[in-house]
Amino acid sequence: MEANLFEFRIINLSDGNQVIDPTLKTPYNSLTPLQFFEYVEMDVQLAYMDRMERMKRKKEKNRRLAKNPLYRLACFCGLV
């Protein structure tokens, strides 16, 4: 992975909306200073959203595990 790339591209649509395409990469040197700032902010937001999604999946996994009768038995026996 090259250090001078954003792992996404912001695409401006004709109706004024913006779409993030994670399949494309954007080199730093192709951006104006204002665009670079937007990309940095979007990168931070995407990283935060990824972290929240991982935490949500971990919580769901723990919840499913806690409902498992074998896990409850192991807890009762002091194995976990």
Number of C-alpha atoms within 10 A of each C-alpha: 5 7 8 11 14 18 16 18 19 17 11 11 9 7 6 6 8 12 10 12 12 12 8 11 14 16 15 15 10 10 13 10 11 9 13 16 12 14 19 13 12 17 15 12 12 13 12 12 12 12 12 12 12 12 12 12 12 12 12 12 11 12 11 11 13 13 10 11 10 11 15 15 12 11 12 10 9 8 9 9
